[in-house]
Amino acid sequence: MISIPASKGFDRKAPLSTAFLEKSLAQSRLPAHGEVLPAECGRIASSASSITRPIRWTFAPGDVAPSLGRPRRRWWLMVEADVNCVCERCMAPVVLSVHGRRGFEFFASAQQADAMTDQVTEEDEHRDPELAEIDFLSPEDGVPLMDLIEEGVLLSLPMSPRHQA
């Protein structure tokens, strides 16, 4: 995991938007990193998996990329967690160390975010593999970083958890 100084005051439960993120960056609240306790992970707890140690996360600004004809900042979330699963082969418990990385671009409206998603799906994903790691969101999505952290762990899990051979 990237080691960066801890930022004070970043609200990981606030809905994310370009304005909120740029303001947090200007106020030195970003980049940010921390840990999420297992008790805070309702979606993971309701799945067939569980975590016993905190999820470690880092959220940082990335490069400014052109999107829909204008430069847009990309934000990168990295997560690390040890997840307790059931091995699909032997049905015994297995602990998997997962590492996830997702990028995000925020748009002023859901229509703009959807247009970028459509554009990437139809054209650019094959030319730029990094675009496959980018989600396009808007304030209308109302997504807080906390949800993205938990989703990052869930998306990093293999479809069929197994012990290493």
VOZA-583193 format. One line per field, with one value per residue (C-alpha): residue number from 1; x, y, z; residue in one letter. Coordinates in Angstrom, 1 decimal, always signed. Layout:
residues N
num	NUM ...
xx	X ...
yy	Y ...
zz	Z ...
residuo	a ...
***
This chain:
residues 165
num	1 2 3 4 5 6 7 8 9 10 11 12 13 14 15 16 17 18 19 20 21 22 23 24 25 26 27 28 29 30 31 32 33 34 35 36 37 38 39 40 41 42 43 44 45 46 47 48 49 50 51 52 53 54 55 56 57 58 59 60 61 62 63 64 65 66 67 68 69 70 71 72 73 74 75 76 77 78 79 80 81 82 83 84 85 86 87 88 89 90 91 92 93 94 95 96 97 98 99 100 101 102 103 104 105 106 107 108 109 110 111 112 113 114 115 116 117 118 119 120 121 122 123 124 125 126 127 128 129 130 131 132 133 134 135 136 137 138 139 140 141 142 143 144 145 146 147 148 149 150 151 152 153 154 155 156 157 158 159 160 161 162 163 164 165
xx	+0.0 +1.2 +2.4 +1.3 +0.8 -2.6 -5.0 -7.2 -10.9 -11.7 -15.3 -15.5 -19.3 -20.0 -21.4 -18.6 -18.6 -16.0 -16.6 -16.3 -13.1 -11.4 -12.2 -10.9 -7.7 -7.3 -7.7 -5.0 -7.6 -6.6 -4.8 -6.2 -5.8 -7.1 -8.8 -12.4 -13.4 -15.2 -18.3 -18.7 -18.9 -22.5 -22.3 -19.4 -21.0 -24.2 -22.2 -20.7 -17.4 -16.2 -13.2 -11.6 -9.0 -9.6 -9.6 -6.7 -7.5 -5.9 -7.7 -5.7 -6.0 -4.5 -3.8 -6.1 -7.5 -9.6 -13.2 -16.0 -13.7 -12.7 -9.9 -11.2 -9.3 -9.2 -9.3 -7.7 -8.9 -6.7 -7.9 -6.2 -8.0 -7.8 -11.1 -12.4 -14.2 -15.1 -12.9 -15.0 -13.0 -12.9 -15.5 -13.0 -12.3 -9.7 -8.3 -7.6 -5.5 -7.1 -5.8 -8.1 -7.5 -10.3 -10.3 -13.2 -14.1 -16.9 -19.2 -21.8 -24.7 -25.7 -26.3 -22.6 -21.4 -23.6 -22.4 -18.8 -19.6 -21.2 -18.2 -15.7 -17.8 -18.1 -14.7 -11.9 -11.8 -9.8 -7.3 -6.7 -6.9 -6.8 -10.2 -11.6 -10.7 -12.5 -16.0 -17.9 -20.1 -22.1 -23.4 -26.8 -25.3 -24.8 -21.9 -19.7 -16.1 -17.1 -19.3 -16.5 -14.1 -16.4 -17.2 -13.5 -13.0 -16.0 -14.9 -11.4 -12.6 -12.3 -15.5 -14.4 -12.3 -9.8 -6.8 -3.6 -2.4
yy	+0.0 +3.5 +5.3 +8.9 +11.2 +10.9 +13.7 +15.2 +15.9 +13.9 +12.7 +9.3 +9.2 +12.4 +12.0 +12.5 +15.1 +17.1 +20.2 +18.2 +16.4 +19.5 +21.5 +18.6 +18.6 +22.4 +22.0 +19.3 +16.6 +14.6 +12.4 +10.4 +6.9 +4.9 +1.8 +0.6 -1.6 -4.9 -3.7 -0.9 -3.3 -4.3 -5.4 -7.7 -9.0 -9.9 -11.8 -15.2 -13.6 -11.8 -9.7 -9.9 -7.1 -3.5 -2.8 -0.6 +2.1 +5.0 +7.6 +10.0 +12.3 +11.1 +12.7 +15.0 +13.2 +14.5 +13.4 +14.6 +17.3 +18.7 +17.8 +15.8 +14.7 +11.0 +9.8 +6.4 +4.2 +1.3 -1.2 -4.1 -6.7 -10.2 -11.8 -15.1 -17.2 -20.8 -22.7 -23.8 -27.0 -28.4 -26.2 -25.4 -21.9 -19.9 -16.5 -14.5 -11.3 -9.0 -5.9 -3.7 -0.5 +1.5 +4.9 +7.4 +10.5 +12.7 +14.6 +17.4 +15.2 +11.6 +12.3 +13.3 +10.3 +7.9 +9.4 +8.8 +5.3 +4.6 +6.2 +4.1 +0.9 +1.4 +2.8 +3.3 +0.3 -1.7 +1.0 +2.1 -0.8 +1.6 +2.9 -0.5 +0.4 +3.7 +4.3 +7.5 +9.0 +12.1 +13.8 +12.3 +8.9 +10.1 +7.7 +8.1 +6.9 +4.4 +2.6 +2.6 +1.1 -1.8 -2.3 -2.3 -5.3 -7.2 -6.6 -7.8 -11.2 -14.1 -15.6 -19.0 -18.6 -21.5 -22.5 -22.0 -25.2
zz	+0.0 -0.7 +2.4 +2.6 +5.6 +7.2 +6.3 +9.0 +8.5 +5.4 +5.7 +4.1 +4.7 +2.7 -0.8 -3.3 -6.0 -7.9 -5.8 -2.5 -3.6 -5.0 -1.8 +0.4 -1.8 -1.4 +2.4 +2.5 +3.5 +0.5 -0.2 +2.7 +4.0 +7.0 +8.1 +8.1 +11.0 +10.3 +12.2 +9.6 +6.7 +6.4 +2.7 +3.4 +6.5 +4.6 +2.0 +2.4 +3.4 +6.5 +7.6 +11.0 +10.7 +9.4 +5.7 +4.8 +2.2 +0.4 -1.7 -3.8 -6.7 -10.0 -13.3 -15.0 -18.1 -21.0 -20.7 -22.9 -24.3 -20.9 -18.5 -15.5 -12.5 -11.8 -8.2 -7.2 -4.4 -3.2 -0.7 +1.1 +3.3 +4.6 +3.8 +5.3 +2.7 +2.0 -0.4 -3.4 -3.7 -0.1 +1.6 +4.4 +5.5 +3.5 +4.2 +1.0 +0.9 -1.6 -3.1 -5.1 -7.2 -8.8 -10.5 -10.5 -12.4 -11.3 -13.6 -12.9 -13.9 -14.3 -18.0 -18.5 -16.4 -18.4 -21.7 -20.7 -19.6 -23.0 -24.8 -23.0 -23.4 -27.1 -28.1 -25.7 -23.4 -26.0 -26.7 -23.0 -20.5 -17.6 -18.6 -17.6 -14.0 -14.1 -12.8 -13.9 -11.2 -10.5 -7.3 -8.1 -7.4 -3.8 -3.2 -0.2 -0.1 +2.6 +0.1 -2.5 +0.0 +0.8 -2.9 -3.7 -1.4 -2.8 -6.4 -5.6 -4.4 -6.8 -8.2 -6.7 -3.6 -3.2 -1.3 -3.2 -4.9
residuo	m i s i p a s k g f d r k a p l s t a f l e k s l a q s r l p a h g e v l p a e c g r i a s s a s s i t r p i r w t f a p g d v a p s l g r p r r r w w l m v e a d v n c v c e r c m a p v v l s v h g r r g f e f f a s a q q a d a m t d q v t e e d e h r d p e l a e i d f l s p e d g v p l m d l i e e g v l l s l p m s p r h q a
***
